[in-house]
Each structure stands twice: as structure tokens, then as C-alpha cells.
Amino acid sequence: MPSLQKVRYAGFWIRFIASFLDTLFLALPIGIVIYFLSDGNWFDFAQYQQNIQMAMSGNVNALNAQPQMSMKWELLFEVCVLLITMIFWKRWRGATPGKKFVHIKIVDAKTLTDIDNKQAITRSFGYIISTLSLLIGFFMVAFRSDKRGLHDLLANTAVIYDE
């Protein structure tokens, strides 16, 4: 356990990189599997292609025609990402593949020990609140001395360098 005086909190950009890597190595593969399991019914990919073509041709109405989505498949995707993330947090002591790659981990904010299941679930749902607050919950990390976002505050967690 790192001492409170030697702890190095992970800042906005390193956490952003870890999140990007997790999107590539966790969320994207899960999304591809769910898309094929849904037989293409999760969302209307053809509408996305049409929107891109309209936008490329300068049509400002490209964003007006939103693709249809199946909430059943979307919910399955979200639950799968949540469960797999929590499995990684438990197995790798507060890290996902992206966090492991950049040598950071999630810990209890007071004790700097591994997070428990309640904190993991609270933190995961806190992502929703951080997102719905116009991403302010994430940008808080850049401005706080302890580099904690809204989801960290709700779950009493912190992200530190794994040294």
C-alpha cells in the first residue's frame, strides 16, 4: 500500500489514454460480438453510412436522421461492458487493460487499498452521471489536486500510479 505522502494521482490525460485503450480492447470487441449476435438489429449501420455520405457532401441535415437502435441489445452491451470491467478490476486489483498498460489503478480514496464491489458498481454508475453532466464529471479530474472525477467522488475512489 502506498503511503499517503508518496501517492501520485493519475491526471486527466493518462486516464484519457487508458480509457481510449479500454475502448479499443474491451468495448469495441464486445460491441462487435453484440452486433453480430443481434444479426445487425442493434443499430441501423446503413443509416450511419448514409449520414456520413450526406455530411461529406456538405448536407447540414445529416445529423437529423438518427439511426434506429434496439434498446434490448444496447442494454446487453452496457451490462457486458460493466461486468467485464468489474472482472478486470477484481482480477487486476483496480485496473483494466488500458490502466494496466499505462500503470495506473483504481483504489479506495482513503485507504489506498483495493476497491470493493460496492465501490466498483457505484463508480460504474457514476460514469453515467459524469457523462450526463456534459462530461463535467470527467473534466473535474483536470482541475482537482487529487485528480478525482465525479464518479470517483461518488464511489470514494481515486486513480493512482501503480508503482
C-alpha angles and dihedrals in degrees: 000000000000116000116248091244095053098043116123113204117216112242134218101276098046089048090048090054091049090050092049091051091049089052090053097043103032115018098037096052090045089049092051092050092047091047092055093042088055089052088236093307096114092084137348103259091180089063090053090053091048091050091051091050091048092049092048090053090054097256107152092198092068092106095049094076104066119190119251115252133198109230090201091062093039090054091048090052093049093047092048092050090048094049095045091047090051091049090054091047090053097041097042097037099250100337138107122200091271094049091045090052093054093038100245131124143185117251140170105279095227104037100025088224129128116299120247128230093265091055091046093052093043091049092049093052088043088064087066091054091045089052097045090051087072088268091296088127089064097040089056086077090069094055106037121087090224090047092229122153127209091267089053092050092049092050097036091239136134133196114230138171112270100230 
